[in-house]
Amino acid sequence: MCGILAVIGNADLQEATELSKQLSHRGPDERDSVVTKHGHILCHERLAIVDLNTGKQPLVGREDNYLIHNGEIYNHKELARQYCHDHKFKTNSDSEIILHLYQEKGERFLDLLDGVFAFVLVDGDKVFAGRDPIGVKPLFYGHDELGNLWFASETKALITKCIEINEFPPGHYYTQEAGFVRYFKPAWFCGEKAVEGPELIHDTLVAACKKRLMSDVPLGVLLSGGLDSSLVSSIVAKEFKKSGKTLKSFSVGLSKGSSDLEKARKVAEFLGTEHHEIIFTAEQGIQILRDLIWKTETYDVTTIRASTPMLLMSKYIKQCGVKVVMSGEGADEMFGGYLYFSNAPSEEEFHGECLRRVKRLHTSDVLRADRSTMGEGVEARVPFLDKEFLKVVMSLDPKYKTIIKGERMEKDVLRQAFNRKGSDGQAYLPDEVLWRQKEQFSDGVGYSWVDSLKELADRIISEEEFSKRNELFPHNTPFTKEAFMYRVIHSEFYGHKDSAALIKKWIPRWQDYDIDPSGRANTYHTETYHEEGHDEDQADEVNCFSDNDVAMMG
């Protein structure tokens, strides 16, 4: 993984290099740049994961071909054998296959790639750029006053140069001749009726996890104690044991009694992982809010609430020498796992909301996973968003996914698929986790984390300031003081005229209260969630802020 920046046109190399350094958190291991024969500039900030010795970028192909790539191509060896066996590879990097496939097939090869990617390829005076189907890897573009075309992994590298900034659409490629072209067009994505059964869920998810073990550096798992991360951890732990290795798992919470930490601890014991718990305080979360908003480039309430503990956890993971972690993002969107799905009026609308959520993942959970981990030079891999697994799940007849209160809980079909023993003869998870109700990450780390943020915003933001919210922020006007607080900080970093419009707010549907997107605002949560101690975790954190904390945020 890495940070990439490209200038198509005639720009100053030193200026481009300095702007590329804004992405150095994404790639702290190596930095390089190249000016092509036609004067285009490619810059790369590398996080070395695969091919540590010869995988430095930009990569140079035949004649005047150059490539910068952010991502992982899991089937690169298979593609090399099948399509490029006559080519001479200069590295062992998975990225190089993009150059050779382009030489073999021109622009028509992206559907062959099994992985995640955002890349810019320069072929003489031509440019070819692409982004993975769901947008797991970020990419933005814009033009400067001279008409040069800029690409970058994050907008912070573009805001001082580009007149306009846009997000590169997932599942598309770009050429100067054709503009943006959608290459990812499976039947499920285009809204074809879902009629398949659940038979392939187990084997396809196991395969998705196994292929993502590709790494030349230490790999671990993020273990929240919820269903999704626990299933991924279980599959990976079973694979590690086959080779006599012990998997490292990481959890975060406000106190040892937080619901996520308690459940994660039980899963870790059950799986036999080397488990690490990161305990943070509300003060520590507040102290990194500004840095977090700079790194995530968002003001969305849900994203910030969940990203803060994830960034703190990533700092610790990096210190442990782990550079790759598996994570559970995507399952709730695919299976309809958020509690508000229980209010869906029909199977058709349930499926339609799943499709909408999957198409917008690049604006929410995968954004959080990428920015929170890459903000500390750690790569997160998301097996639930494997292309083949997406096909299996999004083709499921919605009757297998819908929630029936009192009879069938959220993600029942996924739970049933792993309510069995693995190839090692051992169960995947203890029942109390396999059948644990959905808890949003920002809630599960400790309810008082969200409550503390609200309390801080009430102290920092005056009624007079808040009354000007429509005038100050006419686009996505904040409804609460907490949202206003984040918006003010975001505008200090990202004052470009297009910055605010790039953010999509996470708002649940069919919910009786949508000002606060927390899962606790759903009546289904309060009706069915009765674990002891849930409202007691670190309760004294709510009013724990000193005058210095308030002054720092103000």
Number of C-alpha atoms within 10 A of each C-alpha: 26 30 31 32 30 28 25 22 16 15 18 13 18 10 10 21 22 12 20 27 20 16 26 23 21 29 25 19 16 14 20 14 22 20 17 18 12 15 17 24 25 30 27 31 30 27 25 24 23 18 16 16 10 12 19 21 25 24 22 18 20 10 9 14 20 24 26 29 30 26 23 24 23 20 16 21 14 11 19 19 11 10 14 17 11 10 14 9 15 12 16 16 23 20 26 24 24 23 22 22 21 17 16 14 11 12 16 12 13 22 13 12 19 19 21 25 25 28 27 27 24 25 20 15 14 15 19 19 22 26 27 27 26 23 23 26 26 29 28 19 21 22 19 18 10 12 13 16 19 24 27 28 26 24 25 19 23 26 21 13 18 22 16 16 23 17 16 23 21 24 20 21 25 19 14 10 9 8 10 16 13 13 19 17 12 10 13 17 16 10 13 11 15 18 12 15 16 17 12 13 19 18 12 21 22 20 15 21 23 16 16 21 19 17 17 13 14 15 23 25 28 27 33 30 29 25 26 25 21 27 26 25 31 26 20 22 23 21 19 16 15 10 8 9 12 18 23 23 26 24 25 28 30 26 20 19 17 24 27 25 27 17 24 27 23 16 28 25 12 15 25 17 23 13 20 20 18 18 18 18 17 22 16 14 21 21 15 16 19 18 15 24 25 19 23 26 24 27 25 23 24 22 24 22 19 22 28 25 29 25 27 21 24 28 17 17 26 16 10 12 12 19 25 28 24 23 25 27 22 23 23 22 22 24 26 25 24 19 26 22 26 21 19 19 10 12 16 16 13 22 28 15 19 23 20 14 21 24 17 18 19 22 22 21 24 25 20 26 26 23 29 30 28 28 23 24 27 30 29 27 27 23 26 25 25 23 19 15 22 23 16 19 25 26 21 24 18 24 16 18 26 26 23 11 12 7 6 13 20 25 24 17 22 22 21 14 14 17 17 14 11 15 9 11 8 12 16 25 25 16 11 12 19 22 18 17 19 20 23 20 24 23 22 25 31 27 23 27 30 20 16 22 20 17 18 21 20 15 12 18 16 11 10 8 12 16 10 11 19 13 9 15 15 11 11 16 14 22 13 17 23 20 21 22 23 21 24 16 19 22 18 11 15 21 12 19 12 14 20 20 12 14 16 15 16 19 16 21 14 15 20 12 15 14 14 18 19 22 22 17 17 22 16 17 16 11 8 11 14 10 8 8 10 17 14 13 20 20 17 10 16 18 13 15 16 9 8 9 16 14 9 11 17 13
